[in-house]
Amino acid sequence: MAKVKGTIVVDIEKCKGCEICISACPTSVISMSVEVNGKGYPYAYLNDPDGCTGCSNCAIVCPDGVITVYRKKIG
């Protein structure tokens, strides 16, 4: 069976920094930035692009729907 590599894209300006996505990530590849967006919130970002499996847990639990997940089959 082919492996799946994933990545996420976060709409930085709409992210409120609630951190729910961090606890939902089974591979712990999401962190909060030290920088803030235009509204003054730190935002989520993918801290380990190679570790993302594309499971979509982060996007499912995001209350504002600002995370988009992409998956690609490899191998």
Phi, psi and omega in degrees: 000139182288144176280158179240131175252139181237167172206159178236154172235126181253130173284094189304318184288340180261347181290132181260002176070033183286341177071010178296323181297328181296314181286338180279344184280116182288341181255003178052049181253007179249136177226171174262141180287158173273342176275166179239157177276187182297340179264359177092010180262139167291150185237157180285148173209161180276109184274345179219085184302331181283343183268349183288130180260354181075029184291338179076006178303318182298316181292325181293319184273348182296117183291340181254359178062039184262002181250128175248133182251136176240141179234147178218129177284135177234149176079000000 
